[in-house]
Amino acid sequence: MPFTAHDLRYHIEQSFPVLYAYLQQRARRYLGPLKFDAFEMDLVVEHVIEQLVRLGILGSGDHVPENALDRLSPAQFYAFLNHSIRNKSIDRLRKHRLPVSTFAELEAPADAESEDDPLNDVIEPIWGVPFATPEEAALEAASREELRTLLKHCIEALRAAPHQLQAVLQELEDLGASELLADIRKVLAQSNPLESDPLEHASQHKDHAHKKLRYCLQKGSTNLAVMVALRLTQYGEHLTSSKEVVVDLHTLTQNDLSEREVKTGLKQLAAEDLLDWHGEEVVRLTDAQKKRLERFYMDE
Amino acid sequence: MVAQFERGTHTGKGHSMNERGQIDPRNENLPLARWLQEVMAASAPPENENNEFHPYFYQQLPDFIMALLEQQPRATLHFAPLLYHLIGCTACHSAYLDLYSAMRAALQPDEVQLNIGQRTGSWEATPVRMVVQLCQSFIRQAEALYRQSRRDHTNESIQARFLLQQALRISARMTQSNMRTRALHDLVRIASLFDDFGEPMQQGPAVHSYSPVLAGGSHGRAMRRAETIMRPTANPSAQDAIYLQSNLLEGRIMQQGDTLELFLQDLDKTLHGHYLTISVPLGSLIEPIRWVGGNPRTIHSIAPVDEHGMLNTPLGRTELRLGNPEERNLLEATFLLLEVRTIA
């Protein structure tokens, strides 16, 4: 009886034993010389089960939104599980420092399921994986314009705590991030003059600022605010009669944001006094508001 | 760290790259990236919580990875908070690598030829230790949700409650009560973290805290312990009661029709003549018990402790039967902790 991701999510009592049987069978295949070690077998199978629980695939019902794994075909889902087991098995074999050739030899050469040979991709090219290290992810965030805009937004949000803002600007200056610094100074200079006196307790202010930045950068509504702000600058239409810029909600969704997400972003922008919006279907910006958004969010 | 940064092959705007495809360190993006990593790394868990992961971000990983695999142009923009999170969280980043590899393989056409037709499995053939681990996974997930709710000021109690119920239900399948105890290790502690599970009152310390005595095992110490409390005068069979123990004190829960009754004995003299409040912290986790007074945290005894130190009071009504092994296990799990207090 095959099972699907749907079965695991909604009918765990029926599907768990079948899942276990499948994972165990795959682990036995990939663990090679370790396949008689009950501890290693359990470790590999448990790893995948734990992962499925964490992902909300196993036994979560409707409490976790469906994700890309739920939308895989049954065959693709089996392949996913198969590779998860294989990866963990390889990891365990490496931990035991078993030579690769040892378990290669144990695989039957004429095995009908030759795709199961872990040698096929035992040395998986890590350079084929985007953001293979946290450093690469950091570099992406620092260099991609839209992601930098989110960073700018979060730094600018520190203006409510001028000492913390000053501490961060000082850090940017020290590390030579002159482009970013110039952008931020340009915007901030419009709203509040920047402190120029030396900062006391700089380290403390810096720590507080970092904490706020971490929170802001990982917050979904902040990101939606930035995305919607970018779109407001791109798609707003000038009304010559009232000198206003108008854009309707549907335009802002652009087929990749839901209306709910757009509203969350608009709400956040309104909360930050960047525009006046109270749930209307059409967003209206004054010329000054649009200029302010453009200064900060325009995709150059 | 410099070397790791230099391995990057990013070609986005703002980068200048040398002939070997390395990032030009003179570019401001490089120090900025290092600084970002310093800022975000502070969110890494302390060493004693090195297994901590973040459900909110973890559960976005499959969609993010799919967007990357499909080369959706706005993938990083859409998942920017997740990307920033991955900079600082090694547990989630490690899961990202793991999942990316497996999902990439799953989408390759030649990978879908696995025989998926003949899969069999049964609970009888599934090792108990694996079921224990499954229950523990649910409980750990509930704990991770608690941490998330504290950090993000969100309310995750409905989902956590569901996970703990799953652990309870699955554990009820195990016949060995010592394994059930292992499966539900930490359940009471985690359930207590979520305040709204049991509407906790401002209660003083418990006078006695009872836990079930293992009775369902067929081997070893657990069964021997259970046998020692079977008193000849009471003469109940092991399946008709849940035996409780609090240090040297003993008690039991028995069933009369639909009613669950608590019997405590040898209570000390200071309690004689006093009414007691009984608290069952896991009582609100499963629905099928209608508790006396409506709140399993504050069940008032209908009579005081008598002059022999005995108390007999109803706890609630249920359709579950102690005579049915699986239902009995569920009831036993509900009484993993039973606290007794004097009424102020």
HADDOCK unambig.tbl for C-alpha pairs under 7 A between the chains (distance, minus, plus):
assign (segid A and resid 1 and name CA) (segid B and resid 117 and name CA) 6.58 0.50 0.50
assign (segid A and resid 1 and name CA) (segid B and resid 118 and name CA) 5.90 0.50 0.50
assign (segid A and resid 1 and name CA) (segid B and resid 119 and name CA) 4.98 0.50 0.50
assign (segid A and resid 1 and name CA) (segid B and resid 120 and name CA) 5.92 0.50 0.50
assign (segid A and resid 2 and name CA) (segid B and resid 116 and name CA) 5.92 0.50 0.50
assign (segid A and resid 2 and name CA) (segid B and resid 117 and name CA) 5.69 0.50 0.50
assign (segid A and resid 2 and name CA) (segid B and resid 118 and name CA) 6.57 0.50 0.50
assign (segid A and resid 2 and name CA) (segid B and resid 119 and name CA) 5.48 0.50 0.50
assign (segid A and resid 17 and name CA) (segid B and resid 121 and name CA) 4.80 0.50 0.50
assign (segid A and resid 17 and name CA) (segid B and resid 122 and name CA) 4.97 0.50 0.50
assign (segid A and resid 17 and name CA) (segid B and resid 123 and name CA) 5.55 0.50 0.50
assign (segid A and resid 17 and name CA) (segid B and resid 126 and name CA) 6.00 0.50 0.50
assign (segid A and resid 18 and name CA) (segid B and resid 119 and name CA) 6.26 0.50 0.50
assign (segid A and resid 18 and name CA) (segid B and resid 120 and name CA) 5.41 0.50 0.50
assign (segid A and resid 18 and name CA) (segid B and resid 121 and name CA) 4.28 0.50 0.50
assign (segid A and resid 18 and name CA) (segid B and resid 122 and name CA) 6.73 0.50 0.50
assign (segid A and resid 21 and name CA) (segid B and resid 120 and name CA) 6.85 0.50 0.50
assign (segid A and resid 21 and name CA) (segid B and resid 121 and name CA) 5.57 0.50 0.50
assign (segid A and resid 22 and name CA) (segid B and resid 119 and name CA) 6.84 0.50 0.50
assign (segid A and resid 50 and name CA) (segid B and resid 137 and name CA) 5.80 0.50 0.50
assign (segid A and resid 53 and name CA) (segid B and resid 137 and name CA) 6.67 0.50 0.50
assign (segid A and resid 53 and name CA) (segid B and resid 138 and name CA) 6.83 0.50 0.50
assign (segid A and resid 54 and name CA) (segid B and resid 55 and name CA) 6.64 0.50 0.50
assign (segid A and resid 54 and name CA) (segid B and resid 141 and name CA) 6.39 0.50 0.50
assign (segid A and resid 55 and name CA) (segid B and resid 58 and name CA) 6.50 0.50 0.50
assign (segid A and resid 55 and name CA) (segid B and resid 59 and name CA) 4.89 0.50 0.50
assign (segid A and resid 56 and name CA) (segid B and resid 59 and name CA) 6.91 0.50 0.50
assign (segid A and resid 63 and name CA) (segid B and resid 159 and name CA) 5.78 0.50 0.50
assign (segid A and resid 67 and name CA) (segid B and resid 62 and name CA) 6.32 0.50 0.50
assign (segid A and resid 67 and name CA) (segid B and resid 63 and name CA) 5.84 0.50 0.50
assign (segid A and resid 68 and name CA) (segid B and resid 62 and name CA) 5.42 0.50 0.50
assign (segid A and resid 68 and name CA) (segid B and resid 63 and name CA) 5.09 0.50 0.50
assign (segid A and resid 68 and name CA) (segid B and resid 66 and name CA) 6.55 0.50 0.50
assign (segid A and resid 69 and name CA) (segid B and resid 62 and name CA) 6.36 0.50 0.50
assign (segid A and resid 75 and name CA) (segid B and resid 112 and name CA) 5.02 0.50 0.50
assign (segid A and resid 75 and name CA) (segid B and resid 114 and name CA) 6.95 0.50 0.50
assign (segid A and resid 75 and name CA) (segid B and resid 116 and name CA) 6.91 0.50 0.50
assign (segid A and resid 76 and name CA) (segid B and resid 106 and name CA) 5.01 0.50 0.50
assign (segid A and resid 76 and name CA) (segid B and resid 107 and name CA) 6.40 0.50 0.50
assign (segid A and resid 76 and name CA) (segid B and resid 112 and name CA) 5.46 0.50 0.50
assign (segid A and resid 77 and name CA) (segid B and resid 106 and name CA) 6.88 0.50 0.50
assign (segid A and resid 79 and name CA) (segid B and resid 106 and name CA) 4.84 0.50 0.50
assign (segid A and resid 79 and name CA) (segid B and resid 111 and name CA) 6.03 0.50 0.50
assign (segid A and resid 79 and name CA) (segid B and resid 112 and name CA) 6.03 0.50 0.50
assign (segid A and resid 80 and name CA) (segid B and resid 102 and name CA) 5.15 0.50 0.50
assign (segid A and resid 80 and name CA) (segid B and resid 103 and name CA) 5.67 0.50 0.50
assign (segid A and resid 80 and name CA) (segid B and resid 105 and name CA) 6.91 0.50 0.50
assign (segid A and resid 80 and name CA) (segid B and resid 106 and name CA) 4.83 0.50 0.50
assign (segid A and resid 83 and name CA) (segid B and resid 102 and name CA) 4.99 0.50 0.50
assign (segid A and resid 83 and name CA) (segid B and resid 105 and name CA) 6.94 0.50 0.50
assign (segid A and resid 84 and name CA) (segid B and resid 102 and name CA) 5.49 0.50 0.50
assign (segid A and resid 132 and name CA) (segid B and resid 97 and name CA) 6.82 0.50 0.50
assign (segid A and resid 134 and name CA) (segid B and resid 86 and name CA) 6.33 0.50 0.50
assign (segid A and resid 134 and name CA) (segid B and resid 87 and name CA) 4.50 0.50 0.50
assign (segid A and resid 135 and name CA) (segid B and resid 4 and name CA) 6.60 0.50 0.50
assign (segid A and resid 135 and name CA) (segid B and resid 5 and name CA) 5.64 0.50 0.50
assign (segid A and resid 135 and name CA) (segid B and resid 87 and name CA) 6.84 0.50 0.50
assign (segid A and resid 136 and name CA) (segid B and resid 5 and name CA) 6.35 0.50 0.50
assign (segid A and resid 136 and name CA) (segid B and resid 8 and name CA) 5.80 0.50 0.50
assign (segid A and resid 137 and name CA) (segid B and resid 83 and name CA) 6.47 0.50 0.50
assign (segid A and resid 137 and name CA) (segid B and resid 87 and name CA) 5.79 0.50 0.50
assign (segid A and resid 138 and name CA) (segid B and resid 33 and name CA) 4.88 0.50 0.50
assign (segid A and resid 138 and name CA) (segid B and resid 36 and name CA) 6.28 0.50 0.50
assign (segid A and resid 138 and name CA) (segid B and resid 37 and name CA) 6.06 0.50 0.50
assign (segid A and resid 138 and name CA) (segid B and resid 87 and name CA) 5.75 0.50 0.50
assign (segid A and resid 139 and name CA) (segid B and resid 29 and name CA) 6.74 0.50 0.50
assign (segid A and resid 139 and name CA) (segid B and resid 30 and name CA) 6.57 0.50 0.50
assign (segid A and resid 139 and name CA) (segid B and resid 33 and name CA) 4.85 0.50 0.50
assign (segid A and resid 142 and name CA) (segid B and resid 29 and name CA) 5.47 0.50 0.50
assign (segid A and resid 142 and name CA) (segid B and resid 32 and name CA) 6.03 0.50 0.50
assign (segid A and resid 142 and name CA) (segid B and resid 33 and name CA) 5.27 0.50 0.50
assign (segid A and resid 143 and name CA) (segid B and resid 12 and name CA) 6.74 0.50 0.50
assign (segid A and resid 143 and name CA) (segid B and resid 13 and name CA) 6.59 0.50 0.50
assign (segid A and resid 143 and name CA) (segid B and resid 14 and name CA) 5.83 0.50 0.50
assign (segid A and resid 143 and name CA) (segid B and resid 15 and name CA) 6.81 0.50 0.50
assign (segid A and resid 143 and name CA) (segid B and resid 29 and name CA) 5.59 0.50 0.50
assign (segid A and resid 144 and name CA) (segid B and resid 12 and name CA) 6.04 0.50 0.50
assign (segid A and resid 144 and name CA) (segid B and resid 13 and name CA) 6.20 0.50 0.50
assign (segid A and resid 146 and name CA) (segid B and resid 77 and name CA) 6.45 0.50 0.50
assign (segid A and resid 147 and name CA) (segid B and resid 77 and name CA) 6.45 0.50 0.50
assign (segid A and resid 147 and name CA) (segid B and resid 80 and name CA) 6.59 0.50 0.50
assign (segid A and resid 175 and name CA) (segid B and resid 31 and name CA) 6.12 0.50 0.50
assign (segid A and resid 176 and name CA) (segid B and resid 28 and name CA) 6.40 0.50 0.50
assign (segid A and resid 177 and name CA) (segid B and resid 28 and name CA) 5.29 0.50 0.50
assign (segid A and resid 177 and name CA) (segid B and resid 32 and name CA) 6.39 0.50 0.50
assign (segid A and resid 210 and name CA) (segid B and resid 39 and name CA) 5.69 0.50 0.50
assign (segid A and resid 214 and name CA) (segid B and resid 39 and name CA) 6.94 0.50 0.50
assign (segid A and resid 214 and name CA) (segid B and resid 40 and name CA) 5.91 0.50 0.50
assign (segid A and resid 217 and name CA) (segid B and resid 81 and name CA) 5.68 0.50 0.50
assign (segid A and resid 217 and name CA) (segid B and resid 84 and name CA) 6.48 0.50 0.50
assign (segid A and resid 218 and name CA) (segid B and resid 81 and name CA) 4.03 0.50 0.50
assign (segid A and resid 218 and name CA) (segid B and resid 82 and name CA) 6.49 0.50 0.50
assign (segid A and resid 218 and name CA) (segid B and resid 84 and name CA) 6.24 0.50 0.50
assign (segid A and resid 218 and name CA) (segid B and resid 85 and name CA) 6.06 0.50 0.50
assign (segid A and resid 219 and name CA) (segid B and resid 81 and name CA) 5.96 0.50 0.50
assign (segid A and resid 220 and name CA) (segid B and resid 81 and name CA) 6.15 0.50 0.50
assign (segid A and resid 223 and name CA) (segid B and resid 80 and name CA) 6.81 0.50 0.50
assign (segid A and resid 223 and name CA) (segid B and resid 81 and name CA) 6.80 0.50 0.50
